[in-house]
């Protein structure tokens, strides 16, 4: 299973994903998880326990592919920090279980300037069947401009990849800093299951 996941990650068009991240600060990764893996993660969100080894392998594989983007962004923001090649062990995946009437307020999603600038959110239910509402919402604040909201349309098993806290954006006079927040809109009915994966820690 681990080798299959690594092959799926390697088979993605990473040049296009990096271009999407540079332009919009987000991308959607589809087809990395099969139905059995989605069901296993949903069950663990309901009854948290030890996470299977393939979850850490998924984190590590995605981290390795996104490390050049993160370090390039730091260079563009004139930050000397280079993120380490290996993941730092932390608290691991974070289940997100939202009932009807609940939401996740907008947040920066970063522990400070040394944190990895990208993270993942996996949708583990089917919109329109398991729940309604509950869209993943991103906001972007550019200098001297109003906040720009974005909604990422996700299907069950999709992985949302998005920038947190700050990222560079190319302007006519060079790069400038864009500030970001993310959240989940109010769930109107049902129950929305998701999983947050940070890329500067592994379970």
C-alpha positions in Angstrom: 0.0 0.0 0.0 2.8 2.4 0.9 4.6 1.9 -2.4 1.3 2.3 -4.3 0.7 5.7 -2.6 4.3 6.8 -3.3 3.8 5.9 -7.0 0.5 7.8 -7.1 2.2 10.9 -5.6 5.1 10.6 -8.0 2.6 10.4 -10.9 1.0 13.8 -10.3 2.0 16.7 -12.5 4.1 18.6 -9.9 5.1 21.3 -12.3 1.4 22.2 -12.8 0.7 21.9 -9.0 3.6 24.3 -8.2 2.3 26.7 -10.9 -1.2 26.6 -9.3 0.3 27.2 -5.8 2.3 30.2 -7.1 -0.8 31.7 -8.9 -3.6 30.9 -6.5 -2.1 29.5 -3.3 -4.0 26.3 -3.5 -4.6 23.1 -5.5 -6.8 20.0 -5.3 -5.2 16.5 -5.5 -7.5 13.8 -6.7 -7.0 10.1 -7.0 -4.4 9.6 -4.3 -6.6 7.7 -1.9 -8.8 4.7 -2.8 -12.2 4.0 -1.4 -10.9 1.6 1.3 -8.4 4.2 2.5 -11.1 6.9 2.7 -13.3 4.6 4.7 -10.4 3.7 7.1 -9.6 7.4 7.7 -13.3 8.2 8.3 -13.5 5.4 10.9 -10.4 6.7 12.6 -11.9 10.2 12.7 -14.9 8.7 14.5 -12.8 6.7 17.0 -9.3 8.2 17.0 -6.4 5.8 17.7 -3.1 4.8 16.1 -2.9 6.0 12.5 -1.8 3.4 9.9 1.7 3.7 8.6 0.6 4.7 5.1 -0.7 8.0 6.5 2.8 9.0 7.6 4.1 7.8 4.2 1.6 10.0 2.4 2.7 13.0 4.5 6.4 12.3 3.8 5.9 11.8 0.1 3.9 15.0 -0.3 6.3 16.9 1.9 9.3 15.8 -0.3 7.5 17.1 -3.4 6.5 20.4 -1.8 9.8 21.1 -0.1 11.2 23.0 -3.2 8.1 25.2 -3.3 8.3 26.0 0.4 12.0 26.9 0.2 11.6 28.9 -3.0 8.8 30.9 -1.2 11.1 31.6 1.7 13.8 32.8 -0.7 11.3 35.1 -2.5 10.2 36.6 0.9 13.9 37.2 1.8 13.8 34.7 4.6 17.0 32.7 5.3 15.1 29.7 6.6 15.3 26.4 4.6 13.0 23.7 5.7 14.6 20.3 6.6 14.3 17.5 4.2 12.7 15.2 6.8 9.4 15.7 8.6 9.6 16.6 12.3 7.6 14.3 14.4 4.6 16.0 16.0 1.0 15.3 17.0 0.0 13.9 13.7 -3.3 14.0 11.8 -6.1 16.1 13.2 -9.7 14.9 12.7 -12.4 17.5 11.8 -15.9 16.4 12.7 -18.5 19.1 12.1 -22.2 18.6 12.9 -25.0 20.6 11.4 -24.8 24.1 12.6 -21.1 24.0 13.2 -18.2 25.6 11.3 -14.5 26.2 11.5 -13.7 29.9 11.9 -11.1 31.4 9.6 -7.6 30.9 10.9 -4.0 31.4 9.8 -3.1 27.8 10.4 0.6 28.4 11.2 2.7 28.3 14.3 4.8 31.2 13.3 7.3 32.2 10.6 9.3 28.9 10.9 6.3 26.7 10.1 5.9 24.9 6.8 3.8 27.2 4.6 1.5 24.5 3.2 -0.9 22.0 4.6 -3.5 19.5 3.6 -7.2 18.9 4.2 -8.8 15.6 3.2 -12.6 15.4 2.7 -13.9 12.0 4.0 -17.6 12.4 3.1 -19.7 13.0 0.0 -21.1 16.5 -0.4 -24.9 16.5 -0.9 -25.2 13.0 0.5 -23.4 12.9 3.9 -23.7 16.6 4.5 -24.6 19.9 2.9 -22.7 23.2 3.3 -19.3 22.8 4.9 -17.3 24.2 2.0 -13.5 24.8 2.5 -13.0 28.5 2.3 -9.8 30.4 1.8 -9.2 34.1 2.0 -6.2 36.1 0.7 -5.3 39.6 1.7 -3.1 41.5 -0.8 -1.6 44.9 0.0 -4.1 47.8 -0.6 -6.8 45.4 -1.8 -9.9 43.9 -0.3 -9.7 40.2 0.9 -10.3 37.7 -1.9 -12.4 34.7 -0.9 -12.0 31.4 -2.6 -14.0 28.2 -2.2 -12.4 24.9 -3.1 -14.9 22.4 -4.6 -14.0 19.0 -3.1 -15.3 15.4 -3.7 -15.0 12.6 -1.3 -11.3 11.6 -1.0 -10.0 14.8 -2.5 -7.0 16.4 -0.9 -7.0 20.2 -0.6 -3.5 21.6 -0.7 -3.2 25.3 0.4 -0.9 27.9 1.7 -1.2 29.1 5.3 -0.2 32.3 7.0 1.8 34.0 4.2 3.1 33.3 0.7 4.8 35.4 -2.0 2.9 36.8 -5.0 4.5 38.1 -8.1 3.6 41.8 -8.8 4.6 44.3 -11.4 7.4 45.5 -9.1 8.5 42.1 -7.8 7.2 39.8 -5.1 5.1 41.0 -2.2 3.6 39.1 0.7 0.0 37.8 0.6 -1.6 36.9 4.0 -3.9 33.9 4.1 -6.6 32.4 6.3 -8.7 29.3 5.9 -11.8 27.8 7.4 -14.9 25.6 6.8 -18.3 27.1 6.2 -21.2 26.2 8.4 -22.5 22.7 7.8 -26.2 23.0 7.0 -27.2 19.3 7.4 -25.6 16.0 8.2 -22.0 15.5 9.4 -18.8 16.6 7.7 -15.8 14.4 8.3 -12.3 15.7 7.3 -8.7 15.3 8.2 -6.1 18.0 8.5 -2.5 17.0 7.8 0.4 19.3 8.6 3.5 19.0 6.5 6.0 20.0 9.2 5.0 17.1 11.5 4.3 13.4 11.2 2.1 11.1 13.3 
